[in-house]
Amino acid sequence: MARTPTGESVLARAVRVLDAFTAAEPGLTVGEVARRSGLHVATASRLVAEMVAHGLLERGPGREVRVGVRLWELGARASPTLSLRDAAMPFLEDVHAVVGHHTQLGVLDGDDVLFLERLSARDAVINYSRIAGRLPLPTSSSGVVLLAHAPRDLQERVLSGPLRPVTPAGFGAAAALRTALAEVRRSQAAVLAGHQHPDATGVAVPVRDGRSDVVAALSVIVPNDGRGRDLVPLLLAAARGISRALRRPDEPGS
C-alpha cells in the first residue's frame, strides 16, 4: 500500500478522515475534517475528493461533506452486529410497547458503548444516545453492564483512568464504580438514576450468545421516579429471548 513521506499509509489517513465524523456532527467542512484528523488542509482536501469520487463520502448542499451511502452499504454487508440487531428487534419492539420510552441495544467497542438501535417515542424522557452514537462505558447503564462483563484488563484500565461523570450522580471514584460492577454481575442489571440527566434513569441487562458470552446490553431510559428497578424482570425476559434467537439450531439450549 502506498505510503506518505511520513511513513503513514494512505489508508490510515483515510481512516483518520472518517474518524472526524461523529453521530452528533455528521456534516463537516473540509477545514474541520483537516483539524480533527490532524492532516494538512491540502492533504485532507485531496483525500476527501478521492473518497467522494468513490462514494465513501458525499457532499452536502453547502460546503460540508458527510459519510456516503456506499460506506454504509459496505459496512452493512459484513457487520457481525447486523444479525444481532435482527435477532433483537422483535424483543426491542415488545419492550418499547410496554415501557413507552427509549429502548436500546448497545455493544462494547473500545472504551465506549456503541448503540446499534434505539426505539423512541415523541414524549419519551430525555436521552443523549442515538443509533451509531457512543457513550463512555462508566456513564450509562448499558456501558456499566458491558464493562462489568468485559475482560479484566479493560475493567482495570477504565477504573485506573480518569472518570468523568456527566452529572453529580455519576461515578466519580473508582471504588464506587468497582462496587457497581460487582453488583451488576450479581444482579444481572444496572439501574443508574440521573447519571446522564437528572430526570432520567437508565436500566440495562446483559444479552448473551449461545456460549453465554455477553455480546450486548439491552436498556431502557425512563423517568427518574424511583421505579426503574421494576423493569428489570421485563428486560431480563427480553434478553433471554434475544439469546435464544442468536443460537444456531445445533447449539445447546436451542
FIKOLZA-1660 file (N, C-alpha, C; in steps of 0.1 Angstrom, whole numbers, plus 5000, padded with zeros to 4 digits):
% residues 254
   i   px   py   pz ch aa at
   1 5008 4988 5000  A  M  N
   1 5000 5000 5000  A  M CA
   1 5009 5012 5000  A  M  C
   2 5005 5022 4992  A  A  N
   2 5013 5034 4991  A  A CA
   2 5014 5041 5004  A  A  C
   3 5026 5047 5007  A  R  N
   3 5028 5054 5019  A  R CA
   3 5032 5068 5017  A  R  C
   4 5029 5077 5026  A  T  N
   4 5033 5091 5025  A  T CA
   4 5047 5092 5030  A  T  C
   5 5053 5104 5027  A  P  N
   5 5067 5106 5032  A  P CA
   5 5069 5104 5047  A  P  C
   6 5058 5106 5055  A  T  N
   6 5060 5104 5069  A  T CA
   6 5059 5089 5073  A  T  C
   7 5056 5080 5063  A  G  N
   7 5055 5066 5066  A  G CA
   7 5041 5061 5069  A  G  C
   8 5032 5070 5070  A  E  N
   8 5018 5066 5072  A  E CA
   8 5011 5063 5059  A  E  C
   9 5004 5052 5059  A  S  N
   9 4997 5047 5046  A  S CA
   9 4986 5057 5043  A  S  C
  10 4982 5057 5030  A  V  N
  10 4971 5065 5026  A  V CA
  10 4958 5060 5032  A  V  C
  11 4957 5046 5034  A  L  N
  11 4945 5041 5041  A  L CA
  11 4944 5046 5055  A  L  C
  12 4955 5047 5062  A  A  N
  12 4955 5052 5076  A  A CA
  12 4950 5066 5076  A  A  C
  13 4954 5074 5067  A  R  N
  13 4949 5088 5066  A  R CA
  13 4935 5089 5063  A  R  C
  14 4930 5080 5054  A  A  N
  14 4916 5079 5051  A  A CA
  14 4908 5076 5063  A  A  C
  15 4913 5067 5071  A  V  N
  15 4906 5063 5084  A  V CA
  15 4905 5075 5093  A  V  C
  16 4916 5083 5093  A  R  N
  16 4916 5095 5102  A  R CA
  16 4905 5105 5097  A  R  C
  17 4903 5106 5084  A  V  N
  17 4893 5114 5078  A  V CA
  17 4879 5109 5083  A  V  C
  18 4877 5096 5082  A  L  N
  18 4864 5091 5086  A  L CA
  18 4861 5092 5100  A  L  C
  19 4872 5091 5109  A  D  N
  19 4870 5092 5123  A  D CA
  19 4867 5107 5127  A  D  C
  20 4868 5116 5118  A  A  N
  20 4865 5130 5122  A  A CA
  20 4850 5132 5123  A  A  C
  21 4842 5123 5117  A  F  N
  21 4827 5125 5117  A  F CA
  21 4822 5118 5129  A  F  C
  22 4812 5124 5135  A  T  N
  22 4805 5118 5147  A  T CA
  22 4790 5117 5144  A  T  C
  23 4783 5110 5153  A  A  N
  23 4769 5109 5151  A  A CA
  23 4762 5123 5154  A  A  C
  24 4768 5130 5163  A  A  N
  24 4763 5144 5166  A  A CA
  24 4766 5154 5155  A  A  C
  25 4777 5152 5148  A  E  N
  25 4781 5161 5138  A  E CA
  25 4785 5153 5125  A  E  C
  26 4775 5149 5118  A  P  N
  26 4777 5141 5106  A  P CA
  26 4782 5149 5094  A  P  C
  27 4780 5162 5094  A  G  N
  27 4785 5170 5083  A  G CA
  27 4795 5180 5087  A  G  C
  28 4807 5180 5080  A  L  N
  28 4818 5188 5083  A  L CA
  28 4824 5195 5071  A  L  C
  29 4830 5207 5073  A  T  N
  29 4837 5213 5062  A  T CA
  29 4850 5206 5060  A  T  C
  30 4857 5208 5049  A  V  N
  30 4870 5202 5047  A  V CA
  30 4880 5207 5057  A  V  C
  31 4879 5220 5060  A  G  N
  31 4888 5226 5071  A  G CA
  31 4886 5219 5084  A  G  C
  32 4873 5216 5088  A  E  N
  32 4871 5209 5100  A  E CA
  32 4876 5195 5100  A  E  C
  33 4874 5188 5089  A  V  N
  33 4880 5175 5087  A  V CA
  33 4895 5175 5089  A  V  C
  34 4901 5185 5083  A  A  N
  34 4916 5186 5085  A  A CA
  34 4920 5188 5099  A  A  C
  35 4913 5197 5106  A  R  N
  35 4916 5200 5120  A  R CA
  35 4914 5188 5129  A  R  C
  36 4903 5181 5127  A  R  N
  36 4900 5169 5136  A  R CA
  36 4909 5157 5133  A  R  C
  37 4913 5156 5120  A  S  N
  37 4921 5144 5116  A  S CA
  37 4936 5147 5118  A  S  C
  38 4940 5160 5121  A  G  N
  38 4954 5163 5122  A  G CA
  38 4961 5163 5109  A  G  C
  39 4954 5164 5098  A  L  N
  39 4960 5165 5085  A  L CA
  39 4961 5179 5079  A  L  C
  40 4971 5181 5071  A  H  N
  40 4972 5194 5064  A  H CA
  40 4959 5196 5055  A  H  C
  41 4954 5208 5054  A  V  N
  41 4942 5211 5047  A  V CA
  41 4943 5206 5033  A  V  C
  42 4954 5208 5026  A  A  N
  42 4956 5203 5012  A  A CA
  42 4955 5188 5012  A  A  C
  43 4961 5181 5021  A  T  N
  43 4960 5166 5022  A  T CA
  43 4946 5162 5024  A  T  C
  44 4939 5168 5034  A  A  N
  44 4926 5164 5037  A  A CA
  44 4916 5167 5025  A  A  C
  45 4919 5178 5018  A  S  N
  45 4910 5181 5006  A  S CA
  45 4912 5171 4995  A  S  C
  46 4924 5167 4993  A  R  N
  46 4927 5157 4983  A  R CA
  46 4920 5143 4986  A  R  C
  47 4922 5139 4999  A  L  N
  47 4916 5126 5003  A  L CA
  47 4901 5127 5003  A  L  C
  48 4895 5138 5007  A  V  N
  48 4881 5140 5006  A  V CA
  48 4876 5139 4992  A  V  C
  49 4882 5145 4983  A  A  N
  49 4878 5145 4969  A  A CA
  49 4879 5130 4963  A  A  C
  50 4889 5123 4967  A  E  N
  50 4890 5109 4962  A  E CA
  50 4879 5100 4968  A  E  C
  51 4877 5103 4981  A  M  N
  51 4866 5095 4988  A  M CA
  51 4852 5098 4983  A  M  C
  52 4850 5110 4979  A  V  N
  52 4837 5114 4973  A  V CA
  52 4836 5107 4959  A  V  C
  53 4847 5107 4952  A  A  N
  53 4846 5101 4939  A  A CA
  53 4843 5086 4940  A  A  C
  54 4847 5079 4951  A  H  N
  54 4844 5065 4953  A  H CA
  54 4831 5063 4961  A  H  C
  55 4824 5073 4964  A  G  N
  55 4811 5072 4971  A  G CA
  55 4813 5069 4986  A  G  C
  56 4825 5070 4991  A  L  N
  56 4827 5068 5006  A  L CA
  56 4823 5080 5014  A  L  C
  57 4824 5092 5008  A  L  N
  57 4819 5104 5013  A  L CA
  57 4810 5111 5003  A  L  C
  58 4802 5120 5007  A  E  N
  58 4793 5127 4997  A  E CA
  58 4792 5142 5002  A  E  C
  59 4790 5150 4992  A  R  N
  59 4790 5165 4995  A  R CA
  59 4775 5169 4998  A  R  C
  60 4774 5178 5008  A  G  N
  60 4760 5183 5011  A  G CA
  60 4757 5195 5003  A  G  C
  61 4746 5201 5005  A  P  N
  61 4742 5213 4997  A  P CA
  61 4750 5225 4999  A  P  C
  62 4757 5226 5011  A  G  N
  62 4766 5237 5013  A  G CA
  62 4781 5232 5010  A  G  C
  63 4790 5236 5019  A  R  N
  63 4804 5232 5018  A  R CA
  63 4807 5220 5025  A  R  C
  64 4797 5214 5032  A  E  N
  64 4801 5203 5041  A  E CA
  64 4801 5190 5034  A  E  C
  65 4808 5180 5039  A  V  N
  65 4808 5166 5034  A  V CA
  65 4803 5157 5045  A  V  C
  66 4799 5145 5042  A  R  N
  66 4794 5136 5051  A  R CA
  66 4797 5122 5046  A  R  C
  67 4795 5112 5055  A  V  N
  67 4798 5098 5052  A  V CA
  67 4788 5094 5041  A  V  C
  68 4793 5087 5031  A  G  N
  68 4785 5084 5019  A  G CA
  68 4777 5071 5021  A  G  C
  69 4767 5069 5013  A  V  N
  69 4758 5057 5013  A  V CA
  69 4766 5045 5010  A  V  C
  70 4776 5045 5001  A  R  N
  70 4784 5033 4998  A  R CA
  70 4791 5028 5010  A  R  C
  71 4796 5037 5018  A  L  N
  71 4804 5032 5030  A  L CA
  71 4794 5024 5039  A  L  C
  72 4782 5030 5041  A  W  N
  72 4772 5023 5049  A  W CA
  72 4769 5009 5043  A  W  C
  73 4767 5009 5029  A  E  N
  73 4764 4996 5023  A  E CA
  73 4775 4986 5025  A  E  C
  74 4787 4990 5023  A  L  N
  74 4798 4980 5025  A  L CA
  74 4799 4975 5039  A  L  C
  75 4797 4984 5049  A  G  N
  75 4798 4980 5063  A  G CA
  75 4786 4971 5067  A  G  C
  76 4775 4973 5061  A  A  N
  76 4763 4965 5064  A  A CA
  76 4764 4951 5059  A  A  C
  77 4772 4949 5048  A  R  N
  77 4773 4936 5042  A  R CA
  77 4779 4926 5051  A  R  C
  78 4790 4930 5059  A  A  N
  78 4798 4921 5066  A  A CA
  78 4797 4923 5081  A  A  C
  79 4789 4933 5086  A  S  N
  79 4790 4936 5100  A  S CA
  79 4784 4925 5109  A  S  C
  80 4791 4920 5118  A  P  N
  80 4786 4909 5127  A  P CA
  80 4774 4915 5136  A  P  C
  81 4773 4928 5137  A  T  N
  81 4762 4934 5145  A  T CA
  81 4749 4933 5138  A  T  C
  82 4749 4930 5125  A  L  N
  82 4736 4930 5118  A  L CA
  82 4727 4919 5122  A  L  C
  83 4733 4907 5124  A  S  N
  83 4725 4895 5128  A  S CA
  83 4720 4898 5143  A  S  C
  84 4729 4904 5151  A  L  N
  84 4725 4907 5165  A  L CA
  84 4713 4917 5165  A  L  C
  85 4714 4927 5157  A  R  N
  85 4703 4937 5156  A  R CA
  85 4690 4930 5151  A  R  C
  86 4691 4922 5141  A  D  N
  86 4679 4915 5135  A  D CA
  86 4673 4906 5146  A  D  C
  87 4681 4899 5153  A  A  N
  87 4676 4890 5163  A  A CA
  87 4669 4897 5175  A  A  C
  88 4675 4909 5178  A  A  N
  88 4670 4917 5189  A  A CA
  88 4657 4925 5186  A  A  C
  89 4655 4929 5173  A  M  N
  89 4645 4938 5170  A  M CA
  89 4631 4935 5175  A  M  C
  90 4626 4922 5173  A  P  N
  90 4613 4919 5179  A  P CA
  90 4611 4921 5194  A  P  C
  91 4622 4918 5201  A  F  N
  91 4621 4919 5215  A  F CA
  91 4623 4934 5220  A  F  C
  92 4631 4942 5212  A  L  N
  92 4631 4956 5215  A  L CA
  92 4617 4962 5213  A  L  C
  93 4611 4958 5202  A  E  N
  93 4597 4964 5199  A  E CA
  93 4587 4960 5210  A  E  C
  94 4588 4948 5215  A  D  N
  94 4579 4943 5226  A  D CA
  94 4582 4952 5239  A  D  C
  95 4595 4953 5243  A  V  N
  95 4598 4961 5254  A  V CA
  95 4593 4976 5253  A  V  C
  96 4596 4981 5241  A  H  N
  96 4592 4995 5238  A  H CA
  96 4577 4997 5239  A  H  C
  97 4569 4987 5235  A  A  N
  97 4555 4988 5235  A  A CA
  97 4550 4988 5250  A  A  C
  98 4557 4981 5259  A  V  N
  98 4553 4981 5273  A  V CA
  98 4558 4993 5280  A  V  C
  99 4570 4998 5278  A  V  N
  99 4576 5008 5285  A  V CA
  99 4572 5022 5280  A  V  C
 100 4572 5024 5267  A  G  N
 100 4568 5036 5261  A  G CA
 100 4578 5047 5261  A  G  C
 101 4591 5043 5265  A  H  N
 101 4602 5052 5265  A  H CA
 101 4613 5046 5256  A  H  C
 102 4625 5052 5256  A  H  N
 102 4636 5048 5248  A  H CA
 102 4640 5033 5252  A  H  C
 103 4641 5025 5241  A  T  N
 103 4646 5011 5243  A  T CA
 103 4658 5010 5233  A  T  C
 104 4669 5004 5239  A  Q  N
 104 4682 5005 5231  A  Q CA
 104 4689 4992 5231  A  Q  C
 105 4698 4990 5221  A  L  N
 105 4707 4979 5221  A  L CA
 105 4721 4984 5218  A  L  C
 106 4730 4981 5227  A  G  N
 106 4744 4986 5226  A  G CA
 106 4754 4975 5227  A  G  C
 107 4766 4977 5221  A  V  N
 107 4776 4967 5222  A  V CA
 107 4789 4974 5226  A  V  C
 108 4799 4966 5231  A  L  N
 108 4812 4971 5235  A  L CA
 108 4820 4975 5223  A  L  C
 109 4826 4986 5223  A  D  N
 109 4836 4990 5213  A  D CA
 109 4846 4999 5219  A  D  C
 110 4858 4993 5222  A  G  N
 110 4868 5000 5229  A  G CA
 110 4864 5004 5243  A  G  C
 111 4865 5016 5246  A  D  N
 111 4861 5021 5260  A  D CA
 111 4847 5027 5260  A  D  C
 112 4840 5024 5249  A  D  N
 112 4826 5030 5248  A  D CA
 112 4816 5020 5246  A  D  C
 113 4803 5024 5248  A  V  N
 113 4792 5016 5243  A  V CA
 113 4787 5022 5230  A  V  C
 114 4786 5014 5220  A  L  N
 114 4781 5018 5207  A  L CA
 114 4767 5013 5205  A  L  C
 115 4758 5022 5202  A  F  N
 115 4744 5019 5201  A  F CA
 115 4740 5015 5187  A  F  C
 116 4735 5002 5186  A  L  N
 116 4731 4997 5173  A  L CA
 116 4717 5001 5169  A  L  C
 117 4708 5002 5179  A  E  N
 117 4694 5005 5177  A  E CA
 117 4688 5013 5188  A  E  C
 118 4679 5021 5185  A  R  N
 118 4671 5028 5196  A  R CA
 118 4657 5031 5191  A  R  C
 119 4647 5026 5199  A  L  N
 119 4633 5029 5196  A  L CA
 119 4629 5040 5206  A  L  C
 120 4622 5049 5201  A  S  N
 120 4618 5061 5209  A  S CA
 120 4603 5064 5207  A  S  C
 121 4599 5075 5214  A  A  N
 121 4585 5080 5213  A  A CA
 121 4586 5095 5215  A  A  C
 122 4576 5101 5210  A  R  N
 122 4576 5116 5209  A  R CA
 122 4577 5122 5223  A  R  C
 123 4570 5117 5233  A  D  N
 123 4570 5122 5246  A  D CA
 123 4579 5115 5256  A  D  C
 124 4589 5107 5251  A  A  N
 124 4598 5100 5259  A  A CA
 124 4607 5109 5267  A  A  C
 125 4612 5104 5278  A  V  N
 125 4621 5112 5287  A  V CA
 125 4634 5115 5279  A  V  C
 126 4641 5125 5283  A  I  N
 126 4653 5130 5276  A  I CA
 126 4664 5118 5276  A  I  C
 127 4671 5117 5264  A  N  N
 127 4681 5107 5263  A  N CA
 127 4691 5112 5253  A  N  C
 128 4704 5110 5256  A  Y  N
 128 4715 5115 5248  A  Y CA
 128 4721 5105 5238  A  Y  C
 129 4717 5092 5239  A  S  N
 129 4722 5082 5230  A  S CA
 129 4715 5083 5217  A  S  C
 130 4721 5077 5206  A  R  N
 130 4715 5077 5193  A  R CA
 130 4721 5065 5185  A  R  C
 131 4714 5061 5175  A  I  N
 131 4719 5050 5167  A  I CA
 131 4733 5054 5161  A  I  C
 132 4742 5045 5162  A  A  N
 132 4756 5047 5158  A  A CA
 132 4763 5057 5167  A  A  C
 133 4757 5061 5178  A  G  N
 133 4764 5070 5187  A  G CA
 133 4771 5062 5198  A  G  C
 134 4779 5069 5205  A  R  N
 134 4787 5063 5216  A  R CA
 134 4786 5071 5229  A  R  C
 135 4788 5064 5240  A  L  N
 135 4789 5070 5253  A  L CA
 135 4800 5062 5260  A  L  C
 136 4808 5070 5269  A  P  N
 136 4818 5063 5277  A  P CA
 136 4812 5052 5286  A  P  C
 137 4819 5041 5287  A  L  N
 137 4813 5030 5295  A  L CA
 137 4808 5034 5309  A  L  C
 138 4815 5041 5317  A  P  N
 138 4811 5043 5331  A  P CA
 138 4799 5053 5332  A  P  C
 139 4794 5059 5321  A  T  N
 139 4784 5070 5322  A  T CA
 139 4770 5065 5319  A  T  C
 140 4768 5053 5315  A  S  N
 140 4755 5048 5311  A  S CA
 140 4752 5034 5316  A  S  C
 141 4739 5031 5318  A  S  N
 141 4736 5018 5323  A  S CA
 141 4741 5007 5313  A  S  C
 142 4739 5009 5300  A  S  N
 142 4744 4999 5290  A  S CA
 142 4759 4997 5292  A  S  C
 143 4766 5008 5293  A  G  N
 143 4781 5008 5294  A  G CA
 143 4785 5001 5307  A  G  C
 144 4779 5003 5318  A  V  N
 144 4783 4997 5330  A  V CA
 144 4780 4982 5329  A  V  C
 145 4769 4977 5323  A  V  N
 145 4767 4963 5321  A  V CA
 145 4778 4957 5313  A  V  C
 146 4781 4963 5302  A  L  N
 146 4792 4958 5293  A  L CA
 146 4805 4958 5300  A  L  C
 147 4808 4968 5308  A  L  N
 147 4821 4969 5315  A  L CA
 147 4822 4958 5326  A  L  C
 148 4810 4955 5332  A  A  N
 148 4810 4945 5343  A  A CA
 148 4814 4931 5337  A  A  C
 149 4811 4929 5325  A  H  N
 149 4814 4916 5319  A  H CA
 149 4825 4916 5308  A  H  C
 150 4833 4927 5308  A  A  N
 150 4844 4929 5299  A  A CA
 150 4856 4922 5304  A  A  C
 151 4866 4920 5296  A  P  N
 151 4879 4915 5301  A  P CA
 151 4885 4923 5312  A  P  C
 152 4892 4916 5321  A  R  N
 152 4897 4923 5333  A  R CA
 152 4906 4934 5330  A  R  C
 153 4914 4933 5319  A  D  N
 153 4924 4944 5316  A  D CA
 153 4916 4956 5312  A  D  C
 154 4905 4955 5305  A  L  N
 154 4897 4967 5302  A  L CA
 154 4891 4973 5314  A  L  C
 155 4886 4965 5323  A  Q  N
 155 4880 4970 5335  A  Q CA
 155 4890 4978 5343  A  Q  C
 156 4902 4972 5345  A  E  N
 156 4912 4979 5353  A  E CA
 156 4917 4992 5346  A  E  C
 157 4918 4992 5333  A  R  N
 157 4922 5004 5326  A  R CA
 157 4911 5015 5328  A  R  C
 158 4899 5012 5327  A  V  N
 158 4888 5022 5329  A  V CA
 158 4888 5026 5344  A  V  C
 159 4890 5017 5353  A  L  N
 159 4890 5020 5367  A  L CA
 159 4902 5029 5371  A  L  C
 160 4913 5027 5365  A  S  N
 160 4925 5034 5368  A  S CA
 160 4926 5048 5361  A  S  C
 161 4918 5049 5351  A  G  N
 161 4919 5062 5343  A  G CA
 161 4910 5072 5349  A  G  C
 162 4910 5084 5344  A  P  N
 162 4901 5095 5350  A  P CA
 162 4887 5092 5346  A  P  C
 163 4878 5093 5357  A  L  N
 163 4864 5091 5355  A  L CA
 163 4858 5105 5353  A  L  C
 164 4849 5106 5343  A  R  N
 164 4843 5120 5341  A  R CA
 164 4828 5118 5341  A  R  C
 165 4822 5119 5353  A  P  N
 165 4808 5117 5353  A  P CA
 165 4801 5129 5347  A  P  C
 166 4789 5126 5341  A  V  N
 166 4782 5137 5333  A  V CA
 166 4774 5145 5343  A  V  C
 167 4769 5139 5354  A  T  N
 167 4761 5146 5364  A  T CA
 167 4767 5143 5378  A  T  C
 168 4763 5150 5388  A  P  N
 168 4768 5147 5402  A  P CA
 168 4765 5132 5406  A  P  C
 169 4755 5126 5400  A  A  N
 169 4751 5113 5404  A  A CA
 169 4760 5102 5398  A  A  C
 170 4768 5106 5389  A  G  N
 170 4777 5096 5382  A  G CA
 170 4788 5092 5390  A  G  C
 171 4796 5082 5384  A  F  N
 171 4807 5076 5391  A  F CA
 171 4819 5085 5390  A  F  C
 172 4823 5091 5401  A  G  N
 172 4835 5100 5401  A  G CA
 172 4847 5093 5408  A  G  C
 173 4845 5082 5414  A  A  N
 173 4855 5075 5421  A  A CA
 173 4856 5060 5417  A  A  C
 174 4868 5055 5416  A  A  N
 174 4869 5041 5411  A  A CA
 174 4863 5031 5421  A  A  C
 175 4863 5034 5434  A  A  N
 175 4858 5025 5444  A  A CA
 175 4843 5023 5442  A  A  C
 176 4836 5034 5439  A  A  N
 176 4821 5033 5437  A  A CA
 176 4818 5026 5424  A  A  C
 177 4826 5028 5414  A  L  N
 177 4823 5021 5401  A  L CA
 177 4826 5006 5403  A  L  C
 178 4837 5003 5410  A  R  N
 178 4840 4989 5412  A  R CA
 178 4829 4981 5419  A  R  C
 179 4824 4988 5429  A  T  N
 179 4812 4982 5437  A  T CA
 179 4800 4980 5428  A  T  C
 180 4798 4990 5419  A  A  N
 180 4787 4989 5410  A  A CA
 180 4788 4977 5400  A  A  C
 181 4801 4975 5395  A  L  N
 181 4803 4964 5386  A  L CA
 181 4801 4951 5393  A  L  C
 182 4805 4949 5405  A  A  N
 182 4802 4937 5412  A  A CA
 182 4787 4935 5414  A  A  C
 183 4780 4945 5417  A  E  N
 183 4766 4944 5419  A  E CA
 183 4759 4940 5406  A  E  C
 184 4764 4945 5395  A  V  N
 184 4758 4942 5382  A  V CA
 184 4760 4927 5379  A  V  C
 185 4772 4922 5382  A  R  N
 185 4775 4908 5380  A  R CA
 185 4766 4899 5389  A  R  C
 186 4763 4904 5401  A  R  N
 186 4754 4896 5410  A  R CA
 186 4740 4897 5406  A  R  C
 187 4735 4909 5403  A  S  N
 187 4720 4910 5400  A  S CA
 187 4717 4909 5385  A  S  C
 188 4727 4910 5376  A  Q  N
 188 4725 4909 5362  A  Q CA
 188 4717 4921 5357  A  Q  C
 189 4719 4933 5363  A  A  N
 189 4712 4945 5359  A  A CA
 189 4719 4957 5365  A  A  C
 190 4719 4968 5357  A  A  N
 190 4724 4981 5362  A  A CA
 190 4712 4991 5361  A  A  C
 191 4710 4997 5372  A  V  N
 191 4700 5008 5373  A  V CA
 191 4707 5021 5378  A  V  C
 192 4708 5030 5369  A  L  N
 192 4715 5042 5371  A  L CA
 192 4706 5054 5371  A  L  C
 193 4703 5060 5382  A  A  N
 193 4694 5071 5383  A  A CA
 193 4701 5084 5382  A  A  C
 194 4698 5092 5372  A  G  N
 194 4703 5105 5370  A  G CA
 194 4718 5106 5365  A  G  C
 195 4723 5095 5360  A  H  N
 195 4737 5095 5356  A  H CA
 195 4740 5103 5343  A  H  C
 196 4730 5103 5334  A  Q  N
 196 4731 5110 5321  A  Q CA
 196 4723 5124 5322  A  Q  C
 197 4712 5124 5329  A  H  N
 197 4704 5136 5331  A  H CA
 197 4696 5134 5344  A  H  C
 198 4695 5144 5352  A  P  N
 198 4688 5143 5365  A  P CA
 198 4674 5137 5363  A  P  C
 199 4667 5139 5352  A  D  N
 199 4653 5135 5350  A  D CA
 199 4652 5121 5345  A  D  C
 200 4663 5114 5342  A  A  N
 200 4663 5101 5335  A  A CA
 200 4670 5090 5343  A  A  C
 201 4664 5078 5342  A  T  N
 201 4671 5066 5348  A  T CA
 201 4673 5056 5337  A  T  C
 202 4685 5051 5337  A  G  N
 202 4689 5040 5327  A  G CA
 202 4689 5027 5334  A  G  C
 203 4682 5017 5327  A  V  N
 203 4681 5003 5332  A  V CA
 203 4686 4994 5321  A  V  C
 204 4696 4986 5324  A  A  N
 204 4702 4977 5314  A  A CA
 204 4705 4963 5319  A  A  C
 205 4704 4954 5310  A  V  N
 205 4708 4940 5314  A  V CA
 205 4716 4934 5303  A  V  C
 206 4724 4924 5305  A  P  N
 206 4733 4918 5295  A  P CA
 206 4725 4909 5286  A  P  C
 207 4730 4908 5273  A  V  N
 207 4725 4899 5263  A  V CA
 207 4736 4889 5260  A  V  C
 208 4733 4876 5261  A  R  N
 208 4743 4866 5259  A  R CA
 208 4741 4858 5246  A  R  C
 209 4752 4853 5241  A  D  N
 209 4751 4845 5229  A  D CA
 209 4750 4830 5233  A  D  C
 210 4751 4821 5223  A  G  N
 210 4749 4807 5226  A  G CA
 210 4760 4801 5235  A  G  C
 211 4771 4808 5237  A  R  N
 211 4782 4803 5246  A  R CA
 211 4781 4810 5259  A  R  C
 212 4771 4818 5261  A  S  N
 212 4769 4825 5274  A  S CA
 212 4778 4837 5275  A  S  C
 213 4785 4841 5264  A  D  N
 213 4793 4853 5264  A  D CA
 213 4784 4865 5263  A  D  C
 214 4786 4876 5270  A  V  N
 214 4779 4888 5269  A  V CA
 214 4783 4895 5256  A  V  C
 215 4773 4897 5247  A  V  N
 215 4776 4903 5234  A  V CA
 215 4769 4917 5233  A  V  C
 216 4760 4921 5242  A  A  N
 216 4753 4933 5240  A  A CA
 216 4747 4937 5254  A  A  C
 217 4741 4949 5254  A  A  N
 217 4733 4953 5266  A  A CA
 217 4720 4958 5260  A  A  C
 218 4709 4954 5267  A  L  N
 218 4696 4958 5264  A  L CA
 218 4692 4968 5274  A  L  C
 219 4687 4980 5270  A  S  N
 219 4684 4990 5281  A  S CA
 219 4672 4998 5277  A  S  C
 220 4667 5005 5287  A  V  N
 220 4656 5014 5286  A  V CA
 220 4660 5027 5293  A  V  C
 221 4655 5038 5289  A  I  N
 221 4657 5051 5295  A  I CA
 221 4643 5056 5299  A  I  C
 222 4641 5057 5312  A  V  N
 222 4628 5060 5317  A  V CA
 222 4628 5072 5327  A  V  C
 223 4617 5078 5331  A  P  N
 223 4618 5089 5341  A  P CA
 223 4624 5085 5354  A  P  C
 224 4631 5094 5360  A  N  N
 224 4638 5092 5373  A  N CA
 224 4628 5093 5384  A  N  C
 225 4619 5083 5385  A  D  N
 225 4608 5084 5395  A  D CA
 225 4609 5073 5406  A  D  C
 226 4621 5066 5406  A  G  N
 226 4623 5055 5416  A  G CA
 226 4617 5042 5412  A  G  C
 227 4611 5040 5400  A  R  N
 227 4605 5028 5396  A  R CA
 227 4613 5020 5385  A  R  C
 228 4625 5025 5382  A  G  N
 228 4633 5018 5372  A  G CA
 228 4636 5004 5374  A  G  C
 229 4639 5000 5387  A  R  N
 229 4642 4986 5390  A  R CA
 229 4630 4977 5387  A  R  C
 230 4618 4982 5387  A  D  N
 230 4607 4973 5385  A  D CA
 230 4607 4968 5370  A  D  C
 231 4615 4974 5362  A  L  N
 231 4616 4970 5348  A  L CA
 231 4626 4959 5345  A  L  C
 232 4634 4956 5355  A  V  N
 232 4645 4946 5353  A  V CA
 232 4639 4932 5349  A  V  C
 233 4629 4927 5355  A  P  N
 233 4624 4914 5351  A  P CA
 233 4619 4914 5336  A  P  C
 234 4613 4925 5331  A  L  N
 234 4609 4926 5317  A  L CA
 234 4621 4925 5308  A  L  C
 235 4632 4933 5312  A  L  N
 235 4644 4933 5304  A  L CA
 235 4651 4920 5304  A  L  C
 236 4652 4913 5315  A  L  N
 236 4658 4900 5315  A  L CA
 236 4651 4890 5307  A  L  C
 237 4638 4890 5307  A  A  N
 237 4630 4881 5298  A  A CA
 237 4633 4884 5284  A  A  C
 238 4633 4897 5280  A  A  N
 238 4636 4900 5266  A  A CA
 238 4650 4896 5262  A  A  C
 239 4660 4898 5271  A  A  N
 239 4674 4894 5268  A  A CA
 239 4675 4879 5266  A  A  C
 240 4667 4872 5274  A  R  N
 240 4667 4857 5272  A  R CA
 240 4662 4853 5258  A  R  C
 241 4651 4861 5254  A  G  N
 241 4646 4858 5241  A  G CA
 241 4656 4861 5230  A  G  C
 242 4663 4872 5231  A  I  N
 242 4673 4876 5221  A  I CA
 242 4684 4865 5221  A  I  C
 243 4688 4860 5233  A  S  N
 243 4698 4849 5233  A  S CA
 243 4694 4837 5226  A  S  C
 244 4681 4833 5228  A  R  N
 244 4676 4821 5221  A  R CA
 244 4676 4824 5206  A  R  C
 245 4673 4836 5202  A  A  N
 245 4672 4839 5187  A  A CA
 245 4686 4839 5181  A  A  C
 246 4697 4842 5189  A  L  N
 246 4710 4842 5184  A  L CA
 246 4716 4828 5183  A  L  C
 247 4711 4818 5190  A  R  N
 247 4717 4805 5190  A  R CA
 247 4714 4798 5177  A  R  C
 248 4724 4791 5171  A  R  N
 248 4722 4782 5160  A  R CA
 248 4714 4770 5164  A  R  C
 249 4707 4764 5154  A  P  N
 249 4699 4752 5158  A  P CA
 249 4707 4741 5164  A  P  C
 250 4720 4740 5162  A  D  N
 250 4728 4729 5167  A  D CA
 250 4734 4732 5181  A  D  C
 251 4731 4744 5186  A  E  N
 251 4738 4748 5198  A  E CA
 251 4729 4744 5210  A  E  C
 252 4736 4741 5222  A  P  N
 252 4728 4736 5233  A  P CA
 252 4718 4747 5238  A  P  C
 253 4706 4742 5242  A  G  N
 253 4696 4751 5247  A  G CA
 253 4687 4757 5236  A  G  C
 254 4690 4753 5223  A  S  N
 254 4682 4758 5212  A  S CA
 254 4668 4752 5212  A  S  C
% end
